[in-house]
Each structure stands twice: as structure tokens, then as C-alpha cells.
């Protein structure tokens, strides 16, 4: 068994676990001790209990950074736990860890919206660089240029000689478009995606888009609507027909869709193709010609 590990998620989750925020309140003339809060929700609940309006207080936020050793130990603990869990299930386990590189082919594809443009590129753990080097030096993590770690995991599992010879280890639901074993180490869930389920998952995302990655899809179509559109499909040809019909109908027959098509200066076919390429995982997708 080869565990195909999404190193990006390990890096971010273990890195942020080694730092925390402290919310400090300043309330003039408050007649009592004002507590400090680790979570904003707790602070807001306390302020509500005190009957304080926004104009009556000020907030400052401190970031507490633990030593780098703590962050690296978080990584070691998680990876050892992943290996232990899978070893108990499947016997000997080899771990392959992948990290996204600095370049990404999807940046050149996305014209409707900036790919992942809704994310703050500076929002990284304090020990980001140190953790990445630790993963590469100690755990032999591979950093892949022009691709995301997801693409490599997808290709490797897809090309595996046997369906259960690999297991994708990630918390990213996007990878559910890939058949085979999956392990969500945060939820401690091991599950298998069939070929049919993987195909269905991908086409649902082509319709809905992916707000996490700033991919629009068809505006107004959510998971429930997408499922309804695809409920009759039993083959790839059916799925292709279904998504084509939905894209054509929205972008040529609805006022909002026509306005967006004009705004983008794209036909419905071009909008569909861009969305498909952004959603679909794998290296071959990066080499297709537009």
C-alpha cells in the first residue's frame, strides 16, 4: 500500500496548530476584570452578555507563535498517526508526500475569475518555510512545479496497477473525483470511491463550480440542483450532454447568463471548457490545448 499524501494540507494545518490568537478588549470605565479570549466567538458572546455595543469597546489581537520545534513535531505526529492507521488496515505502508509548487497551470487558464483569487496569499503559518523544508529533507516530500499536489495524487492513484494499491490521504473533497481508497485523517474516515462515483463527483463540480478555489460554474446552481440535473445520467456521454444543456440554457436563455456571457466575451461552450479544465484534476489536463 502506498499512501499518497497531500502535503499542502499537512503543512498548513500543522503550522497553524503551532500558533494562536489572543483577543484583548479595552472597555473604558468597565467595573471589573476583562478576560482575554482565544476565540473571537467567545469574545462576542461575552460582550453580548455584558450588553456592550460596538462603539463601547476596542479590540486588539496578538498572535502567539510557538517554537518551531512544536510545529515540526505536529507534522511528525500526524504523519506517524497516518502511517499507523493505514498499516493496521493494510499491512506495510509506504508514504509519498507531495507539495504544490510556486507555479500553477490553472492561473493561465482562468479568465472569468482569478484562480484562488479569493484567498490571501500572505495567509500562511509563521513557520511555513521551515515546515516545507522539513517535509522535503526528512520525509522526502516532492514539490511539483506547474501542478498542485492534488494533480499528482490524482494521476498516481488513477495510474496505479491495482485499485487498492494506493490510498489518497487528504481532507480535500475535490479528490473525490478520483476512484479508489481515500483517507481523511482529520475526520479519521477511510472510504472508497467507485469509478462511477468519481465521475459523478466531477460533473457535479463542473455545474456548481468551487467557491473555495474561486471557480464560478453556473451561478445559482448548488449541489442539490446539480444532483437533480444529473440524476438521469448513467454514462460519460450522458453527463456530457447534461452539462452542455445546462450551460447552454443558462448562458443563452437567461438574462443573467447572457449578461455574464457578454461580460466575459465568451460563448457558453468556452465558459464550460474553462470550468471543466479548472475542476478536472491531473497533469494531462494542464497540457490540453484551449
SULKADA-V692502 format. One record per residue. N is the residue number from 1. RES is the residue in one small letter. PHI is phi in whole degrees, -180 to 180 (* if undefined). PSI is psi in degrees with one decimal (none if undefined). NEAR is the number of other ideal C-beta (glycine too) atoms within 10 Angstrom. Layout:
n=N res=RES phi=PHI psi=PSI near=NEAR
n=N res=RES phi=PHI psi=PSI near=NEAR
This chain:
n=1 res=x phi=* psi=129.7 near=16
n=2 res=x phi=-110 psi=122.0 near=16
n=3 res=x phi=-88 psi=116.8 near=23
n=4 res=x phi=-96 psi=106.7 near=28
n=5 res=x phi=-105 psi=128.9 near=28
n=6 res=x phi=-75 psi=97.1 near=23
n=7 res=x phi=-69 psi=-24.9 near=27
n=8 res=x phi=-61 psi=-44.8 near=20
n=9 res=x phi=-68 psi=-39.2 near=19
n=10 res=x phi=-58 psi=-46.5 near=26
n=11 res=x phi=-60 psi=-50.0 near=25
n=12 res=x phi=-71 psi=-47.4 near=15
n=13 res=x phi=-67 psi=-43.4 near=16
n=14 res=x phi=-71 psi=-32.3 near=24
n=15 res=x phi=-68 psi=-48.3 near=23
n=16 res=x phi=-69 psi=-23.6 near=17
n=17 res=x phi=-68 psi=-16.8 near=16
n=18 res=x phi=-98 psi=17.7 near=22
n=19 res=x phi=-148 psi=157.0 near=15
n=20 res=x phi=-151 psi=163.0 near=13
n=21 res=x phi=-107 psi=149.2 near=12
n=22 res=x phi=-125 psi=123.0 near=13
n=23 res=x phi=-95 psi=121.8 near=19
n=24 res=x phi=-109 psi=128.9 near=14
n=25 res=x phi=-104 psi=141.8 near=18
n=26 res=x phi=-122 psi=116.6 near=10
n=27 res=x phi=-128 psi=103.1 near=14
n=28 res=x phi=-56 psi=137.6 near=7
n=29 res=x phi=63 psi=20.7 near=5
n=30 res=x phi=-75 psi=127.2 near=13
n=31 res=x phi=-92 psi=62.5 near=5
n=32 res=x phi=172 psi=177.2 near=7
n=33 res=x phi=-78 psi=133.6 near=5
n=34 res=x phi=-101 psi=118.6 near=13
n=35 res=x phi=-73 psi=161.2 near=11
n=36 res=x phi=-97 psi=152.9 near=10
n=37 res=x phi=-128 psi=139.4 near=20
n=38 res=x phi=-86 psi=-29.2 near=12
n=39 res=x phi=-120 psi=138.3 near=12
n=40 res=x phi=-62 psi=-38.2 near=12
n=41 res=x phi=-60 psi=-42.0 near=10
n=42 res=x phi=-63 psi=-39.9 near=12
n=43 res=x phi=-63 psi=-45.2 near=19
n=44 res=x phi=-66 psi=-37.2 near=14
n=45 res=x phi=-64 psi=-41.0 near=12
n=46 res=x phi=-66 psi=-43.7 near=15
n=47 res=x phi=-62 psi=-37.5 near=18
n=48 res=x phi=-65 psi=-41.1 near=9
n=49 res=x phi=-62 psi=-34.2 near=8
n=50 res=x phi=-83 psi=-7.5 near=14
n=51 res=x phi=71 psi=31.5 near=7
n=52 res=x phi=-94 psi=132.5 near=15
n=53 res=x phi=-88 psi=164.5 near=7
n=54 res=x phi=-60 psi=-31.6 near=8
n=55 res=x phi=-74 psi=-8.3 near=6
n=56 res=x phi=-98 psi=0.0 near=13
n=57 res=x phi=-148 psi=161.3 near=16
n=58 res=x phi=-123 psi=150.4 near=11
n=59 res=x phi=-125 psi=134.3 near=14
n=60 res=x phi=-124 psi=150.8 near=9
n=61 res=x phi=-124 psi=127.1 near=11
n=62 res=x phi=-107 psi=142.8 near=10
n=63 res=x phi=-106 psi=123.0 near=9
n=64 res=x phi=-97 psi=118.5 near=10
n=65 res=x phi=-105 psi=121.4 near=13
n=66 res=x phi=-78 psi=162.6 near=15
n=67 res=x phi=-58 psi=151.7 near=10
n=68 res=x phi=-58 psi=-30.9 near=15
n=69 res=x phi=-59 psi=-34.8 near=11
n=70 res=x phi=-66 psi=-41.9 near=14
n=71 res=x phi=-64 psi=-44.1 near=25
n=72 res=x phi=-67 psi=-34.3 near=20
n=73 res=x phi=-68 psi=-34.0 near=14
n=74 res=x phi=-58 psi=-45.3 near=20
n=75 res=x phi=-62 psi=-48.1 near=25
n=76 res=x phi=-59 psi=-43.9 near=14
n=77 res=x phi=-63 psi=-46.3 near=12
n=78 res=x phi=-63 psi=-46.2 near=19
n=79 res=x phi=-66 psi=-39.0 near=23
n=80 res=x phi=-66 psi=-37.2 near=11
n=81 res=x phi=-68 psi=-39.0 near=12
n=82 res=x phi=-62 psi=-46.8 near=19
n=83 res=x phi=-64 psi=-41.6 near=16
n=84 res=x phi=-63 psi=-44.2 near=11
n=85 res=x phi=-62 psi=-48.9 near=17
n=86 res=x phi=-70 psi=-33.6 near=23
n=87 res=x phi=-64 psi=-39.2 near=13
n=88 res=x phi=-65 psi=-27.3 near=9
n=89 res=x phi=-88 psi=-39.0 near=13
n=90 res=x phi=-125 psi=0.7 near=16
n=91 res=x phi=88 psi=-140.0 near=8
n=92 res=x phi=-63 psi=132.7 near=7
n=93 res=x phi=-127 psi=130.6 near=17
n=94 res=x phi=-106 psi=136.3 near=11
n=95 res=x phi=-109 psi=130.6 near=18
n=96 res=x phi=-122 psi=122.7 near=18
n=97 res=x phi=-112 psi=134.9 near=23
n=98 res=x phi=-126 psi=141.0 near=23
n=99 res=x phi=-123 psi=139.8 near=20
n=100 res=x phi=-69 psi=143.1 near=20
n=101 res=x phi=-84 psi=-174.8 near=14
n=102 res=x phi=-77 psi=-25.1 near=7
n=103 res=x phi=-104 psi=157.8 near=11
n=104 res=x phi=-150 psi=119.2 near=18
n=105 res=x phi=-59 psi=-25.8 near=18
n=106 res=x phi=-67 psi=-23.7 near=20
n=107 res=x phi=-62 psi=-30.0 near=12
n=108 res=x phi=-85 psi=-16.3 near=12
n=109 res=x phi=-88 psi=-39.6 near=19
n=110 res=x phi=-71 psi=117.9 near=20
n=111 res=x phi=-120 psi=-26.2 near=14
n=112 res=x phi=-70 psi=-48.4 near=20
n=113 res=x phi=-140 psi=150.6 near=16
n=114 res=x phi=-63 psi=127.6 near=11
n=115 res=x phi=-62 psi=125.5 near=19
n=116 res=x phi=57 psi=27.3 near=17
n=117 res=x phi=-72 psi=-10.5 near=11
n=118 res=x phi=-88 psi=5.1 near=11
n=119 res=x phi=-106 psi=147.5 near=12
n=120 res=x phi=-84 psi=112.5 near=6
n=121 res=x phi=-64 psi=-16.9 near=7
n=122 res=x phi=-91 psi=-4.6 near=5
n=123 res=x phi=-81 psi=84.3 near=8
n=124 res=x phi=-132 psi=154.8 near=15
n=125 res=x phi=-60 psi=151.2 near=20
n=126 res=x phi=-57 psi=-39.3 near=16
n=127 res=x phi=-97 psi=28.7 near=26
n=128 res=x phi=-52 psi=-54.2 near=14
n=129 res=x phi=-62 psi=-41.7 near=11
n=130 res=x phi=-66 psi=-39.2 near=15
n=131 res=x phi=-68 psi=-42.5 near=24
n=132 res=x phi=-60 psi=-44.4 near=19
n=133 res=x phi=-66 psi=-37.8 near=13
n=134 res=x phi=-62 psi=-43.9 near=19
n=135 res=x phi=-62 psi=-39.0 near=25
n=136 res=x phi=-76 psi=-41.2 near=15
n=137 res=x phi=-79 psi=-39.7 near=9
n=138 res=x phi=-97 psi=-35.3 near=12
n=139 res=x phi=-110 psi=7.5 near=16
n=140 res=x phi=57 psi=34.5 near=10
n=141 res=x phi=-65 psi=142.0 near=24
n=142 res=x phi=-105 psi=126.3 near=14
n=143 res=x phi=-96 psi=123.6 near=16
n=144 res=x phi=-109 psi=125.8 near=15
n=145 res=x phi=-84 psi=147.0 near=10
n=146 res=x phi=70 psi=-0.8 near=17
n=147 res=x phi=-128 psi=165.4 near=23
n=148 res=x phi=-99 psi=158.1 near=24
n=149 res=x phi=-55 psi=-37.1 near=27
n=150 res=x phi=-56 psi=-40.2 near=22
n=151 res=x phi=-63 psi=-41.2 near=23
n=152 res=x phi=-69 psi=-42.7 near=22
n=153 res=x phi=-59 psi=-43.6 near=27
n=154 res=x phi=-62 psi=-48.7 near=26
n=155 res=x phi=-64 psi=-43.9 near=18
n=156 res=x phi=-65 psi=-43.1 near=18
n=157 res=x phi=-70 psi=-39.3 near=24
n=158 res=x phi=-63 psi=-36.6 near=16
n=159 res=x phi=-91 psi=1.3 near=9
n=160 res=x phi=-61 psi=141.0 near=17
n=161 res=x phi=-65 psi=-28.1 near=6
n=162 res=x phi=-130 psi=145.5 near=7
n=163 res=x phi=-60 psi=-35.3 near=13
n=164 res=x phi=-108 psi=23.7 near=11
n=165 res=x phi=-86 psi=-11.4 near=13
n=166 res=x phi=-133 psi=162.5 near=23
n=167 res=x phi=-145 psi=121.9 near=24
n=168 res=x phi=-75 psi=127.4 near=23
n=169 res=x phi=-113 psi=105.3 near=29
n=170 res=x phi=-165 psi=167.1 near=23
n=171 res=x phi=-109 psi=3.8 near=16
n=172 res=x phi=-86 psi=116.9 near=18
n=173 res=x phi=-66 psi=-20.0 near=13
n=174 res=x phi=-58 psi=-31.2 near=19
n=175 res=x phi=-73 psi=-6.4 near=24
n=176 res=x phi=-70 psi=-2.7 near=19
n=177 res=x phi=-81 psi=-1.9 near=24
n=178 res=x phi=-107 psi=125.1 near=25
n=179 res=x phi=-69 psi=153.8 near=19
n=180 res=x phi=119 psi=-168.0 near=22
n=181 res=x phi=-79 psi=143.5 near=23
n=182 res=x phi=-135 psi=143.3 near=23
n=183 res=x phi=-132 psi=117.4 near=21
n=184 res=x phi=-93 psi=103.3 near=17
n=185 res=x phi=-74 psi=-21.0 near=22
n=186 res=x phi=-74 psi=-44.1 near=10
n=187 res=x phi=-90 psi=-4.4 near=9
n=188 res=x phi=56 psi=48.1 near=9
n=189 res=x phi=-117 psi=121.6 near=10
n=190 res=x phi=-106 psi=126.8 near=16
n=191 res=x phi=-149 psi=164.5 near=11
n=192 res=x phi=-119 psi=135.4 near=12
n=193 res=x phi=-105 psi=124.4 near=20
n=194 res=x phi=-78 psi=165.5 near=11
n=195 res=x phi=-58 psi=-43.9 near=11
n=196 res=x phi=-64 psi=-42.1 near=12
n=197 res=x phi=-64 psi=-38.7 near=15
n=198 res=x phi=-64 psi=-44.7 near=19
n=199 res=x phi=-61 psi=-46.1 near=18
n=200 res=x phi=-61 psi=-44.4 near=20
n=201 res=x phi=-59 psi=-42.5 near=19
n=202 res=x phi=-64 psi=-43.8 near=18
n=203 res=x phi=-71 psi=-30.7 near=23
n=204 res=x phi=-60 psi=-44.3 near=23
n=205 res=x phi=-69 psi=-32.5 near=24
n=206 res=x phi=-63 psi=-34.1 near=29
n=207 res=x phi=-77 psi=-44.2 near=25
n=208 res=x phi=-84 psi=-22.9 near=23
n=209 res=x phi=76 psi=-167.8 near=22
n=210 res=x phi=-145 psi=100.2 near=17
n=211 res=x phi=-63 psi=-29.7 near=10
n=212 res=x phi=-62 psi=-37.7 near=12
n=213 res=x phi=-101 psi=7.3 near=19
n=214 res=x phi=67 psi=37.3 near=17
n=215 res=x phi=-105 psi=122.9 near=21
n=216 res=x phi=-77 psi=-44.5 near=18
n=217 res=x phi=68 psi=-148.5 near=26
n=218 res=x phi=-94 psi=114.4 near=26
n=219 res=x phi=-54 psi=132.9 near=13
n=220 res=x phi=92 psi=-9.7 near=11
n=221 res=x phi=-95 psi=112.9 near=19
n=222 res=x phi=-102 psi=-174.8 near=13
n=223 res=x phi=-57 psi=-41.0 near=11
n=224 res=x phi=-65 psi=-45.8 near=9
n=225 res=x phi=-63 psi=-39.9 near=15
n=226 res=x phi=-64 psi=-41.9 near=23
n=227 res=x phi=-61 psi=-40.1 near=13
n=228 res=x phi=-65 psi=-40.8 near=10
n=229 res=x phi=-64 psi=-30.4 near=19
n=230 res=x phi=-105 psi=3.0 near=19
n=231 res=x phi=-64 psi=-22.9 near=9
n=232 res=x phi=-90 psi=-7.7 near=9
n=233 res=x phi=-76 psi=136.2 near=18
n=234 res=x phi=-133 psi=3.6 near=8
n=235 res=x phi=-150 psi=165.8 near=10
n=236 res=x phi=-61 psi=-38.5 near=10
n=237 res=x phi=-61 psi=-39.7 near=9
n=238 res=x phi=-62 psi=-45.8 near=13
n=239 res=x phi=-62 psi=-41.7 near=20
n=240 res=x phi=-63 psi=-42.3 near=15
n=241 res=x phi=-64 psi=-42.3 near=13
n=242 res=x phi=-64 psi=-47.0 near=19
n=243 res=x phi=-70 psi=-34.6 near=23
n=244 res=x phi=-63 psi=-44.2 near=13
n=245 res=x phi=-62 psi=-41.8 near=11
n=246 res=x phi=-69 psi=-42.1 near=21
n=247 res=x phi=-67 psi=-44.6 near=26
n=248 res=x phi=-63 psi=-44.5 near=15
n=249 res=x phi=-61 psi=-46.2 near=13
n=250 res=x phi=-69 psi=-47.1 near=22
n=251 res=x phi=-86 psi=-2.5 near=25
n=252 res=x phi=-124 psi=-14.4 near=12
n=253 res=x phi=-123 psi=-6.5 near=10
n=254 res=x phi=-113 psi=147.4 near=15
n=255 res=x phi=-59 psi=-46.9 near=7
n=256 res=x phi=-64 psi=-42.0 near=11
n=257 res=x phi=-66 psi=-42.3 near=20
n=258 res=x phi=-63 psi=-41.1 near=14
n=259 res=x phi=-62 psi=-41.8 near=11
n=260 res=x phi=-69 psi=-41.0 near=19
n=261 res=x phi=-59 psi=-41.9 near=19
n=262 res=x phi=-68 psi=-40.4 near=10
n=263 res=x phi=-61 psi=-41.5 near=9
n=264 res=x phi=-81 psi=-14.6 near=16
n=265 res=x phi=56 psi=44.0 near=8
n=266 res=x phi=-135 psi=147.3 near=17
n=267 res=x phi=-79 psi=167.0 near=14
n=268 res=x phi=-62 psi=-33.1 near=21
n=269 res=x phi=-66 psi=-39.3 near=12
n=270 res=x phi=-69 psi=-38.6 near=17
n=271 res=x phi=-65 psi=-43.8 near=22
n=272 res=x phi=-62 psi=-44.8 near=22
n=273 res=x phi=-65 psi=-40.5 near=16
n=274 res=x phi=-63 psi=-44.9 near=21
n=275 res=x phi=-62 psi=-42.8 near=25
n=276 res=x phi=-59 psi=-44.8 near=19
n=277 res=x phi=-69 psi=-32.5 near=17
n=278 res=x phi=-72 psi=-35.9 near=23
n=279 res=x phi=-79 psi=-40.0 near=24
n=280 res=x phi=-70 psi=132.2 near=18
n=281 res=x phi=-93 psi=148.4 near=22
n=282 res=x phi=127 psi=152.3 near=19
n=283 res=x phi=-67 psi=-37.2 near=15
n=284 res=x phi=-58 psi=-31.5 near=12
n=285 res=x phi=-63 psi=-31.4 near=19
n=286 res=x phi=-74 psi=-18.0 near=17
n=287 res=x phi=-101 psi=-4.6 near=9
n=288 res=x phi=-68 psi=145.8 near=12
n=289 res=x phi=-88 psi=138.3 near=3
n=290 res=x phi=-79 psi=none near=9
